[in-house]
């Protein structure tokens, strides 16, 4: 079953730029006969054409055909047929369109292989066949293949298999972005990207079957901004060389078999990070103090690892945080070491299944945009503060499996959280009686109230 995921914004932005560039070019009065033949061969290979036949077979000028854009040189410059309900195979003939710069066949039901001639095209700059039913391995290119102009390759959300042929990347000197996510690629992460493509900025190979260690060569990608290899079978540690990729903004190795300790001396090199996702691995040790130097950080995921120790007070310096997910670790100590009032944009804080002690820090109640707060399965105690009512957007609150007291007071206070829809408080308030139903009725939008110890936290 394929995973539906949003396309990374850098990939989308690059493709949009080329679409706008081509759309600003005035169509010519006529295309060449050879181009018409290439396009009609593509049409003939479709078992479902989404209504293209009416436009393509009746019109003499293919520059006026649906989805086709021509340039002033009388060449077909763009074929944009995304979300047209197309079925069938992609014809190799499209690779014979000498002036074709943009080919977008995404979000259809096309099947078969990806023709070699499209990847090795001497003209295509943006190739997007994502969200189809394409399969098989990517073709090797002859070693004599000259450098290709391809800058953006999106083959995500298909059923491609096999390893990435090294000959493809050796000829892609202009490659900026590759999205091969949500397929069944095997083998190791290719190491050739940055050696041959100095402008390489986006690599997404998540949701595949890749194995082995993280290539040290990725550290040579001086302008790499997005690196996502989550949901694979990668093993080993984060290589020291990776931290030389100082332009990284989004780094994710979620759901692999990685281990080791996060090196504080290295992490400070990634000062441009906005997203760091190392959840669902086997990392251990403490969260380094130097994490506080990642001041652009918005999303921080270390959930389901074996990390331990106190949260460093330096985390308070990450003032742009929106999501913090540290659940299912062995973190301990008191939460008041972190000044949560420094996180005005925080919407999600998940600390489930750790060993935190003490009371809920008052500074958490300053996070006015907080939507989800999960502190369950720790060693917290005390009463809820009336200030929790300041969390006007709070929709999910889980405090289960702690040692909080005064349930009547807690429920009175929580009624001020008008958006609260899920409240889990099981295995707290020992030997206390549940208050009258009229207090429960005071919650305007509450849909789930978990009061028993068996309630999922």
ZIKACOR-V777013 format. One record per pair of residues at least 24 apart in sequence whose C-alpha atoms are under 6 Angstrom apart, sorted by the first residue. I is the first residue (numbers start at 1). J is the second residue. Records with the same first field share a line. If there is no record, write none. Layout:
I=J  J
//
This chain:
25=71
27=70  71
28=72  74
30=61
31=62  63  74
38=93  94
42=91
45=89
46=87  88
47=87  88
48=86  87
49=86
50=84  85  86
75=99
76=100
77=101
78=102  103
79=103
80=104
81=105
82=106  107
83=107  108
95=121
99=123
100=124
101=125
102=126
103=127
104=128
105=129
106=130  131
107=131  132
108=132
109=133
122=148
124=150
125=149  150  151
126=152
127=153
128=154
129=155
130=154  155  156  157
131=157  158
132=158
133=158
134=158  159
135=159  160
136=160  161
137=161  162
140=165
141=167  168
147=171  172
148=172
149=174
150=175
151=175  176
152=176  177
153=178
154=178  179
155=180
156=180  181  182
157=182  183
158=183
159=183
160=184
161=185
162=186
163=187
170=196
173=197
175=200
176=200  201
177=201  202
178=203
179=203  204
180=205
181=205  206  207
182=207  208
183=208
184=208  209
185=209
186=210
187=211
188=212
191=217
194=221
200=224
201=225
202=226
203=227
204=228
205=229
206=230  231
207=231  232
208=232
216=241
218=242
219=244  245
221=245
223=247
224=248
225=249
226=250
227=251
228=252
229=253
230=254  255
231=255  256
232=256
246=270
248=273
249=273  274
250=274  275
251=276
252=276  277
253=278
254=278  279  280
255=280  281
256=281
257=281
258=282
259=283
260=284
261=285
264=288  290
273=297
274=298
275=299
276=300
277=301
278=302
279=303  304
280=304  305
281=305
282=306
289=314
292=317  318
297=321
298=322
299=323
300=324
301=325
302=326
303=327  328
304=328  329
305=329
313=337  338
319=343
321=346
322=346  347
323=348
324=349
325=350
326=351
327=351  352  353
328=353  354
329=354
330=354
331=355
332=356
333=357
334=358
336=361
340=364
341=366
345=369
346=370
347=371
348=372
349=373
350=374
351=375
352=376  377
353=377  378
354=378
355=379
370=394
371=395
372=396
373=397
374=398
375=399
376=400  401
377=401  402
378=402
384=410
386=413
389=416  417
392=417
393=419
394=419  420
395=419  420  421
396=422
397=423
398=423  424
399=425
400=424  425  426  427  457
401=427
402=428
403=428
404=428  429
405=429
408=435
415=443
420=446
421=445  446  447
422=448
423=449
424=449  450
425=450  451
426=450  451  452  453
427=453
//
